[in-house]
Amino acid sequence: MKKIALISLGCPKNQVDSEVMLGLLSARGYELVEDLSVADWIIVNTCGFIESAKEESIEAILEAAEYKQSGNCEKLAVTGCLAQRYQKEILEELPEIDVVTGTADYHKIVTLLEEDVTEQFGDIDSSPDYSLLPRVNSMPFYTAYLKIADGCDNHCTYCIIPSIRGKYRSRSIEELVAEAEELVKTGVRELILVAQDTTAYGKDLYGEPKLA
């Protein structure tokens, strides 16, 4: 099977998305590697929030692309916020990229890579049920991030998040408990709750904040 390497940039929420992609690829039978030079497929999960983050993401993409010449890389996939924010420009400006998808379809990464889909951008106001998706925890074994919501409704004038992550979407308490239980089975003893706006958790589902 192909060897897969993933570079994860940006915030803990993005890291959870990266862990889901790794989990899906591992469940499919692909070998996960850290050495980019031996990877057949390289994924860069990007951040696109501020200028320095965008520059870091572009540098990581270009670094990964070099392994098409000096390593084994056959495909370079770019996912995440930079891809979502600049979906029209990214393939034009960076022809080294083979697959590009944004914040809504990263959980389809296996299909995108296997079926040679060049680009796919879905509804940013939707989220998968994380509790049903496999994850490879990239944190120390005893701790993990638990994403309790995605998106944001604040629409601050300086912030691009609602445009690339969509409206605020709390996950149900039942779904969170199910994922927490699965993480505990792997040895996790500390859960770090993350969201764009943790204090708003539950407003959209239950009509009032529900974070104790």
N, C-alpha and C positions, 0 to 999 in steps of 0.2 A: 504493500500500500504506500501511498504518497506520504512524505514527511512534511509536516506543517509547522511553521513558525509564526508567532503572532507578536507584534509590537503594540502595546496598549498605552495610549497617551491620555492625558487629561484627568478628569475627576473620578472619584470612587463609583459614581453612577455608570460612567463609561467602562470602568474596570469590571463591573458586574456583567455588562454586555459582552465584554471580551471573554469572561469566564464561561458565559453561556455558549459562545461560539466554539470555544475549546471543548466544552462538554459535548456539544453536538458532533464535532469532528471526531473526537475520541470514541464516542458511542458508535460512530460509523466504521470505526476500525483504523482510522488514520493515526500515524505515529506523531506525537507532539515533540518538537525539538526546540532547543534554545539557540542553537548555532545556525545563524542565517545562511552560512555557506553550504550547509548540507540540505537545506530545506528545498523541497520541490515546489511548494506553494508558500508564499509569504503574505500575511495579512497585516495591514497597518490600520488600527482602529484610532481614528484621529480626533483631535480637539480643534474647535474653530471659534473659541469664545473671544479671546483677545489677540492682538497682533502678534505677541511673542509666541502664543500657543499655535497660531497658524503657521508661523515660520518654523517652529519645531516640527510640526506635522509634515510640512513640505520637505524639510531636511530628511526626516525619517523615510519618507516615500522615495526620495532620490537615493538615499543610502541603500534601501532595500532593492531598488532597481538595478544597482550595480552588480548584484548577485546573478542577474540574468547573463552577465558576461563572465564574471569571475567565479560563480558558484553553480549550483544545480537548478536555480529558480526557473520554473516554466511559466508560472502565473503569479502576478502581483495583484492582490485585491486591496482596495481601500474602502473603509467603512467609517461610520461615525459622523460627528458633527461637521467637520470640514467638508466632507463629501455632500452632506445634506445642504449645507449653506451655499456651496458653489457647484451644484450638480451640473449646471450647463457648461461651466468653464473648465472643470477639472480634467475631463478627458481631452479637451482641446489643448490645454496648457501642459498636460503631463501625459503624453502618448505612451509612456512606459507602463501605464496602468492597464490591466486586462479586465478587471471586474471592479465595479464601483456601486456601492449601495449606501443609503443613508441610515437614519436612526430608527426607521420603522421596519426594515426588512433584514436586519443583521441576523435574525434567527433563521433565515432561509439560506445561510451562507453555504451549506453543503450543496443544495440544489444549484445555487448560482455558480459555484466552482465546477461542479460535475457536468452541468449542462451548457457550459460556455456562455452564460448570460453576461452580456457586457455591462448593462446597467439596469437597476431596478430601484424605484423610489415609490413607496406606498404612502398610506395615510398616517401622518405623524401624530394624529390624535388617537391612535389605537396602540395597544400594548399586548404582548403575548402574556400568557399565564406562566410566570416564571417557575411556579411550583411544579409545573409539568415538564420543564425543560432540564436536561442534565447540566451540571456546572462542574468545572474544574477550579477549585478554590486556589487562587494564586497567593493568598495570604499565608502566614504561619498556620499550621494545621488547627490550632486551637481558636482561631478567630476568623470571622468572615463578615463581609458587608451584607446587609439585608435591605434591598431597595423597597421602600414602602410606598413610593409614588413616583410618577414621572411627569415631566412637563411643568408648566408654570402659568398662572393666570395674572401675575402682577403687572406685566407689560411695562416695566421700568424703561424710561427713555434711553438709557445707556446699554440695555441688555438685549441680546439677540436670542436668548434661550426659547421664548415662546415660538419664535419663527422656525427653530430647528428641532425642538423637542415637543412642540404642540401644547395643547391645553393641559391643565392640571388633572391628573388621573390617579386617584388613590387606589391601591390594591385592597381587596377585601381582607378583613381580619382573618377569615377562614383560610384564604390563600396564603397569607403571611405565616400563619401557624403551621400550615402544611410544609412550606419551604423550610421554616425554622427546624421542624422535626427532622427533615431529611438532612439538613446540615449537621444537626446534633449527632445523627447516626454515623457521620464521618469523623467525629471527634471534636467538632467545634464546641467551645464552651463560652465564647463571647460573641455576641452579635452587635454589630454597629449599624444602627438605623440611618439610612441615607435617603435623601430626596432633594429636589431643587428647593423646596420649602417644606421642611418637616413639620413646622407648627401648623400648617394648613391641612395636615393629614385628616381625612375623613369628611371634610366639608362637602365635597361633591357627592359622596356616597351616603352619608348619614345626616347631612344637614347641619352638622356642627363639628368642630375639631374633636378628634377622638384619641389623640395621643396622650396617654396618661402622664 
